[in-house]
Amino acid sequence: MISIESHVKEIERVTGGACSARDDAVVQSWRRCVNDYRLDPANARNAYIVPQARLREHQEQAEALIRISRAGLASLFDQVASDDYVLLLSDARGVAVDYLGHPRLDDELRRAGLYLGAEWSESRAGTCAVGACLVSGEPVVIHQDDHFDTTHASLTCTAAPIFDTRGELAAVLDMSQLRSPVPKSSQRLALHLAKATARRIEMANLVARTGDEWVLRLARTPDFLDTAPDAALSLDGAGRISGVTASGLAALGSQLGWSVGSARALIGCPISSLFDIGIDDLPAFMRGQPAGQRLLHVNGEPLLFASAMSPAHGRRSAGPVISMPRAEPAAVADQCDAAVQELQTRAAKLAARRIPILIQGETGSGKEVLARAIHAECSEGGRFVAVNCAAIPEQLIESELFGHVPHAFTGADRKGRTGLIESAQGGTLFLDEIGDMPLSLQTRLLRVLSENEVVPVGGVEPRPVELRLVSATHQALETRVAEGRFREDLYYRLNAATLHLPPLRERSDLDTLLDELLVDIGRRHQAHYRLEPGAQRLLRAYRWPGNLRELRNALEVAAALCDDGLVREKDLPERIRQPHGQGPSLLHKLDQCHGNVSALARELGVDRSTVHRWLKRARN
């Protein structure tokens, strides 16, 4: 174990300009820790785990990526679990939003910060794999005393970046061990596995987010072209590149000369500017043709093998309809609630115009899913940028939204940073929980919407922005306006059109939703799930305060606990088996039924045995 004194002296020498045998990524990170973040290596600090409420907010923002990543993480964990590796999926702010590790190591992992909710941003934790990866956008190994803080000096951590379909850093996959007696070179396999899994996640994300678009998968050889390609591009109807797997394209750099940055620059370029093909040539690259013959050429010379996937949905023959929040964002119901069908049509018509839209609905009702559907419906392209106004700390929200110029404040990025508003240029800015935005920032946001320009923190020159604005809230903004907590002029600017998402308890398509969810859960776990009639009655009777999110979580739990694929009453969460009609209110209802348990069971839609169980608990 290194001594704090020797470690501090080494950092002082290296940050003072002395040569070092350590990797350049470590040296550069040490220098940032001292010069930019003003961290003291002698001041050892324990790992920081965010409060549960903040973790939920981070997870909600990363919900789609967590879901898409899960299969890849589970597969990787199966390969490395025997060596006591733990896997963390961290969001773009360094907070671990998903985690796989041995339960027997839970206490140790939590103390070390290798746990759900741990924040590994470089400015907080010093040199670490997640933090260094977030800053550099490159895969990295931080082994033992590479860490800036000696608290983490026993850990060996390997991280790989995960980019979104626009080439922006969205998350980091981290593989770590509590201790490793072997040298840093032993982590080469871990680095390879982390990078390969990150590319798989990017590929799954690209495919999941394409609907009426072509996907062109690329590979160096034809052998795994259709099953494990190296990279992929999505193309709109005009043959322009609308999405990329940035890590995969960077991995092809030896043949293409591309990096992550150049992959980002491909967005909007016609496919013909890269290869000797146009949009009409893509059917020739679909399955059915021998893989060895599906060659892409540049200036007449063969370069890569390609496999094309046709758009998932053809042109609509009927009027415009947007898929509403259901079991999954892409799910479309044939037996949809009448109010939901009307909302679908209304949303689709609004999507055709750049009109500010305010979505109102309870927590978990699918506001972001609807916003993404509106974005996907319009043909303007551009990114979908989601901002949870309640999740970003007030002291950071200004720089997060508007960006900042280099050295605008202590701890600011030396190169400056593009704000989330500017990142939505040409696309959709989704402001979730807009009612929680501080008044001071409401004024600045109003100027952005009025002038179509944004001024970064510390800057003076405005930058033009053109975007579609969709906002969402579970609060009554009119009340907040009356209380002086929300600007009236901004309120009217945001809600040119309002869409009200019905809560789950008011929808008539619950049975259809249950079927869709169970099919989806079964598909992911290679199983077939079905509901026992008693369990289905309990699910119908429950009020669902958490709406679709709560419904999905409840069925995930029940599917994990059930035997032989049959979900029974006992497999459901306790709050559903013993809903809000318990205690005195249940006894009161029994009195109204003149003590007739059968009549009460009919009223509640459950079995007599269930009512007897509830009554026993209510009387104890």
N, C-alpha and C positions, 0 to 999 in steps of 0.2 A: 504493500500500500504506500503510495507516495505521501510525503509530508507536505503540509500546507505551505510551509516556508519555501521549500524547493520549487513547488509548483508556481507560487507567486513570483519568485525570482525569474523563472523561465519565461513566464508571461511578460514580465517587465522587460526582459532582454529582447524578446521577439517583437513586442509592440514598439520598442524603441528603435527597431530597424535591424537587429542582429539576424544573421542567417539561421535557418532552422531546418532540421531534417523532417519536420512534420509536413503532412500534406498541405498544399496551398489553401485548400478549403478551410482547414483548421486555422492556419495563420491569419487568413483574411477575416475569419469569424472572431478570433481573439482581438484583432485590431478594432473591429466594429464594437465589440463589447466594451473596450476601454475608451475609444475615441468618440463613438456615437452615443452609446447607451450609458456611459459613465458608471459601469459596473466595477466593483472592487473584488478581485479574485480571493482576497483574504476574508471577505465577508460571506461565509458559507450559508446558504439558505436552503431550507427544505423545499421539496417539490410542492407546487401550488395546484390544488384541485378546486375548480370553480364551484360555487354553490349549486345545489340541485336545480333551482329555478333557472339559473343562467345556462346550465347544461341543457335543460329542456329546450330553451330558446335556440341554442346552437344546433341541437339535433333537428328541430323543426325546420330551420333554414337549410340544413343539409339532408333533409328527409329523402329526397329522390336519389341522391348520390349514395346514401347509406344503403338504401334498398338495392340499388344496382350493384354495389360493391360486395354485397354479402356473400354471394356464391364464390367469388374469387378469393375472398378472405378465408372462407371456410376450407376451400381446396388447399390454399397455402398453409393454413394451420395444420391440416392433416399431415403435411410433409415435414413440418418443423416442430410439432408439439413435443415429440419425444426428446428433443434437445432443450426443452424448457424455454423456448422462445415465446414471447408475447407479441401480439399484433395490435397496433393502434392505427385507426384511421382518424387523422386530424384534419380539421377544416382549415380554411385559408388564414385563420387567425391563431392557429396552433393549438386549438382545443380538441382533445380526443373525443370524437362523437361516436365512435364504435370501438369495440375492444374484444379480443379473444385471448384468453390465458387460462392456465390451470387453476381451478378453484382452490387447490391445496396451497397455492402460492399467493392467494388473494391479499393477505395482510402485508406480506413483503412487497408485493407489487404496488399496493396502494401507497406505502411509505416511500417507495422509490419514485412514485409518480408515473409508473407504467400501468396506468389505470384509466378507466372511463372518467372524463371530465378534467384530466390533467392538462394544464396549459404549458406548452413547450415553445412558446414564441421566444426568439433569441433575446429580445429586449428584457424578458422576465427571467428566463432560465439560463442565459448565457449560451456559450457554444454547446449545441446539442444537435442531433441529427435532424429532427423536425425543423427546428429554427433555422439552421444553416440551409436546409433544402428549400424552405419558404423564401429565403432571401435570394439564393442563387438560382433557383429553378432547376438545379442539377441533382442527380443522385449523389449520396454522400455516406461515408462511414465515419462515425465518431466513436472511437474506441478508447475506453477507460480514461486515462488522463489527458486525452484530447479535449475532454469536457473542460469548460472554463471554471465551473464551480466544482470544488472537490467533493461536495455532497454526492455528485453523480459519477465519481471517478471509478467506481467498480463496474459500471454499466458498459455494455457494448451495444451500439445502436446503429442501425442501417436504415436509410430512408430513401424513398423514390417519389418524385412528384407525380401528381395526377392532374392533367390539364382538361379543361372543358372543351366543348366542340369548337370554340372560337380561339383556342390556343392560350387561354388565360389560366393561370395556376388556380386550381379549385380545392385541392386537398393534398395530403401527404400520407403515404403508406409507410409505417415504421415497423421494423422487426428488431426487437431488443431482447437481451438476456440480462438477468440480474448480475451475473458475473461470468467471466470467461478467462480461464488460465492460459489460453493460447494467444499468439500474437495477432496483430490486426489483419494480417494476410489471410487468416482463417475465415474472414467475413466475405471473401470474394464470392462464395456460393450464395450467401445470404443476399449480397448486392444483386447478383444475377436473378435470384428468385423474386426479389422485391420489384426490380425493373420489369420483369416479365409479367408479374401480376398487375402492376400499374397499367401496362399496355393493354392487358385483357379488360381491365375495368374501363379504360377509355374507349375501347372498341364496343363494349356492351352499352356504354352511355351513348355513343354516337348512333348505334342501331336503334336504341330505345327512343331517341329523340327525333328520329326521321319518320315521317309518315308518307306524304306525297312527294318523296324525293328518292333519287337513285343513290345507292351506296356502292362505291367502287373500292374493293379491297385489293391491296397490293402485297406482293411477296417477291423475294429474291429467287425462289425456286418454285416449281409447280406442285411439289409433293404435299404441302399442307395449305395450299392456296385457299381451299374452300372451308377448312376446319380451323386453322390457326395462322391467319395472315399476319404480316408484319405491321401493316398500317392500313388506314382507310380514309376515304374522302366521301362526303355527301354532296350531292349536286342538285340544284333547283331545276325547275322546268326549262330554264334557258341555258342550262349547261354551266352555270356558274358554281364555284365551290362555296358551299354554305357551312360546311363543318369539316373538322380534321381530327385525327388522333395525333396530337403533337409529339408525344413521346415516341410513337411508332415511326413517324416521319423522320424524327431526329436519328433514330436507330438505323434508318436507311441512308443516313448522310454520306456514307462512303461512296455510294453509287449516285446519289442525287445531289450532293452538296448542299443539303438542307439542314437547318438547325431548328430548334423550337421557335425562335424569332421569325425565321423565314416561313415556317409553317403557318404562323399567325398572319403573315402578310399575304398568304394565298387566298384568304377569305374574300370572295367577290370576284376572283379571277376566273376567266373562262377555262374549262378543262383543256381546250385546244391550245392554250398558252403553255401547257406543261407537256402534253403528249400529242401525237398525231391522230387525235380522234375528236369527234364532236358528240353531242348528246344523242344523235341518231345512231351512232355506232355502238352504243352500250349493249343492246340486245345480243350482239355477237360474243360478248364476254360473259354471258350468263351460263349457269350450269347446264349441262347437256352437250356442251362443246368440250373436247378433250382439254384438260388443264394445260398441257404442254403447248397447245396451239393458241392459248389466250395471252399473247404477248403484246405489251405496249411498246410503241416505237417513239423515238425522238429524232427528228430529222432523218427518218428512214432507218435508224439503227435500233435494234431491239434493246430494251432497258430492263423492264420488269414484267412479271406475270400479274394478271389482273382477273378479278372475279366480280361481276356486276350483280347487284340485287335490285330488282325492279321496285318501284314505289309500292308501299304496303296497301295504299288505298287508291282506287281509280278516281276519275273525275265524278263529282256528284251529279246525278241526273235530276235530282229534286232541288228544292230551294236550299239556301244555306242553313246548316245546322251545326252547332258546336257540341262536341262531346262534353257532357257535364261531369262534375266530380262524382266518381263512383268507387268501385273497388280499387281501380288503378287509373292513372291519368288517361291512358289510351282506351279504356273500356267504353264501349257504346252499348246502351241497353235497348232491346227491342220492346220491353215492357216497362216503359219509363213512366214515372209519376207525371200527371197532366201538367202540374205547375212547373215541373222541371222541363218538360218538352217546350212549354211556352218560353221559358227562360233561355233554352238552347237557341231557339229561333231569334229571339231578341238580341242575344249576345252576338250571334253570327252577323246580323245586320249592322250592329254597331262596329264590329271588327273591320268592316269594309271602309270605315271612315276613321280619320285620326281625331277621335273625340275623347276627351278625358272621361274615364269611367270610374265610378266608385262602387265597389262590391261590399255589401253589408251582409254579415252572417256570423253565426256563433263560432266559437273556437272549434276547430276540427271539422268544419262543414265543407272544406275544400276550396277556400277562396283563392289560394295560389294555383291550384289545379285549373280553376276556371280562368284565371289570368293567363296562364300558359296556353290554354286552349285558344283564347282570344288572340294571343300573339301568333300562334301557329296558323290561325285562320287567315291573317293578313298576309299578303304576298310581298311585303316590303323588305324582308330579310332583317338583318341586324340581330343583336344579342337580346336575350331576355335577362334582365338584371333584377334580381329580387333583393330588397332591402327590408329587414325587419326593424322598424323604427324603435321598437321596444327592447330589442336585444342588444343594440350597440350602446355602450356607455356614453352618457351625455358629453363627457369631455373628449370623446373620440369621434362622435357622430359627424361633426362639421368636416373634419379632414377626410373621413370615410366617404361622405357624400360628394364633397366638392374637390377632393384631392388637395395636394399642396405642392408648392415649388420647393426646390432643394433647400435644405437647412431652414425651413420655415419656422421650426420650433425644436426644442430639445427632444432628441430621439427620432426626429423626422428622417425619412429616407434621404440619403445623400443625393440620389438622382431625382428626387421628387416622386410623386405618385399621382396617377390618374384616378380621379374620383369615380364613384359608382355611377353618378349621373352622366358624366362624360362617357363612361364605358358603354352606356346604353345608346350611344349615337346611332341613329338609323334604325333602332329597334324599339324595345319596350322597357320602360322603367316601372317596376312594380313596387310600390311603397306599402308594405304590410303594416298593420297597426299604426296607421297614419295619425290616429288620435293621440298617440303618445309622443309625438314629435315636440321638442321644446319650442316655446313661443319664439325665441330668438332665431331659431332656424326656420321657422315657418315664414318669417319675413324674407329670408334669403331664398327659400324655395319659391316663394311667390314671384320674386324677381326673375328667377330662372324661367318660370312658366310664362311670364309676361314678355320678357325680352328674348327668349330662346338663346340664352348665353349663360355661361358659368364662369366665375372667377375663383381660381384655386386659393386656398389659404396661403397668405403671404405674397400673393400675386397681385398685379394691377391690371394686366391685359385680359379682357374677357375672351372666352373661347366659345364659338357658336355651337349649339346643340339642337338637333332636330330628333324628336322621339315621340313615341306614344306613351301616355301616362295612364296607368291603372293603379288605383289605390284600394285599400281594403281596411276594414275595421269591424270589430265586434261591438263597438260603443255607439251611442247615439251622438253623432257630431253636433246636431242641433243643440243638445243640452250643453255640450262643452262650449259651444259658441256663446250661449246665454250666460254661462258661468265665467266667461272671459278667458277660458283656457284654450280656445282655438280661434284663429283669426276668421272673421266672417267672410272677408274677401277671398281668402284661400279656400274656404269651404265651397263657395260658389264656383271657384275656378276648377276644383277637383271633381265636382259631381254634375258635370254637364249631363251625364246619364247615370242612373243608379240601378244596380242589379241586386235584388234581394235573394240570397241563397236560403232556401227553406231548411230548417233544422231537420235532422233525421227523423225525429219523432212525428213530424208532420207529413212525411213522405209515405206514399202508398206502395212503394216498390221495395220494401224491406226484404221480402222473400227473395226477390231477384238479386238484390245486393248480396244476401247471404250465400246464394248459389255461386255468384261470380267470385266472391272472396275465397270460398272453399276450393273452387276449381283452381284459382291462382295459387293458393297455399299448397295444394296438392301437387301442382305442376312443379313448383320449386323444390318440393321434398320428395318427388317421385312416389306419391301416395294418392289414395282416393279417400276423401273425407265426406261424411254425410251426417245429418243432424237427426238425433232421436226426437220424436214429436214433442216430448216434454221439454227438451232443451230449446227447441224452436219456439215453443210457447213462451218460455222465459225471456228469450231474446226479443220477442214481439212486445212483451209487457214492459220491458225496461225503457226508461225515459231517454237514455243516451245523451247526457249532458256534454260528452266529448265528441259526439257526432261520429262521422266516418272514421276519424282517427281512432277513437275509442273502440268502435266496432271491429276494425281490423285487428287491433291489439288483443281484444277479447278472444277473437277466433284463432289468432296465432297461438295464444296460451292454451286454449282448449284443444287445438289440434296436436300440440306437443304433449298434452297430458292424456289424451284419449287412447283407448285400446282398440285395435282392429279397425281403425279409421272411423269409428262411430262416436260422435261427440254426444256425451250424455250430460245430464244436469250437473253431476258432480265435477265435470271437467271445466265448467264455466267459472269465471272469477266470482268470489264471494259476494261482491256488490251486486251482481246480476242475479245470483241465487237468492239473495236477501235484499231486494230493492228498497226504494225509498218508502214503500208502504208498510213499514214495520212498526214495532212498538205500539204506542198508544193509538196511532192512526189505524193500524191493522185491527186492533181490538174494537175501535169505534166502528169500523166497517163491518165487523162481525155482528156487533149490536144492531146495525142497520139491516142486516140479513136475518135478524131474530135468532142468532146463534146457529144458523144453518150453514155448516162448513161447505156443503156441496154448492149452495147458492153463491157463497163467497168465492169458491174456486172458479165457478163459471164467470163471475164478474171480473176476476183478475186474469182469466185465461190460462190457469195452471191446474195441475192435478190436485186432488184432495190431499194426497200424501205430502205435497209441497206446502200446502196451507197448514196442515197439522205441524210440520217441522217449523214453519215460521211462528206459529202460535206458541209452540213450546219455548222458542227463544225469546219471544216477546214477553212471556209471563215469568221468565227467570230473572 
